[in-house]
């Protein structure tokens, strides 16, 4: 589970930092967030579970990046 959250967090923080510089604050239309399969492998188990945790991490990372962390 940690790998799933970390993959999403790392992508989200990059996008959040970028959006902060551009004055944007909505991540839901980002293709990485919508697909939520970055770094997914069948070895990690259920794809839908991966996507759920990836998105959770992405959201947290996005807001951290947006807020200057």
C-alpha positions in Angstrom: 0.0 0.0 0.0 2.8 2.4 0.8 4.3 2.1 -2.7 0.9 3.0 -4.2 0.5 6.1 -2.0 4.1 7.2 -2.6 3.8 6.9 -6.4 0.7 9.1 -6.3 2.2 11.5 -3.8 5.3 12.1 -5.8 3.4 12.8 -9.0 0.9 15.0 -7.1 3.5 17.2 -5.4 5.1 17.9 -8.8 1.9 18.9 -10.4 0.9 21.0 -7.3 4.1 22.9 -7.4 3.7 23.6 -11.0 0.1 24.7 -10.6 1.1 27.0 -7.7 3.4 28.8 -10.1 0.6 29.1 -12.7 -2.2 30.1 -10.3 -4.2 26.9 -10.8 -5.7 24.7 -8.1 -7.5 21.8 -9.7 -5.9 18.4 -10.2 -8.9 16.3 -11.1 -8.5 16.9 -14.9 -4.9 15.8 -14.8 -4.4 12.6 -16.9 -2.0 11.0 -14.3 -4.7 11.5 -11.6 -7.5 10.1 -13.8 -5.5 7.1 -15.0 -3.9 6.5 -11.6 -1.7 3.7 -13.0 1.8 5.2 -12.8 4.3 2.5 -11.6 1.5 -0.1 -11.5 2.4 -3.7 -12.0 0.3 -6.8 -11.7 2.7 -7.9 -9.0 1.2 -5.2 -6.8 -2.2 -6.9 -6.9 -5.6 -5.5 -7.6 -5.5 -2.6 -10.1 -8.5 -0.8 -8.7 -7.1 -0.9 -5.2 -3.8 0.5 -6.5 -5.7 3.3 -8.3 -7.6 4.2 -5.1 -4.5 4.5 -3.0 -2.6 6.3 -5.8 -5.3 8.9 -6.0 -5.2 9.4 -2.2 -1.5 10.0 -2.3 -1.8 12.2 -5.3 -4.3 14.5 -3.6 -2.1 14.8 -0.5 1.0 15.5 -2.6 -0.9 18.0 -4.8 -2.0 20.1 -1.8 1.4 19.9 -0.2 2.9 21.2 -3.5 0.3 23.8 -3.9 0.9 25.1 -0.4 4.6 25.4 -0.9 5.9 22.2 0.7 
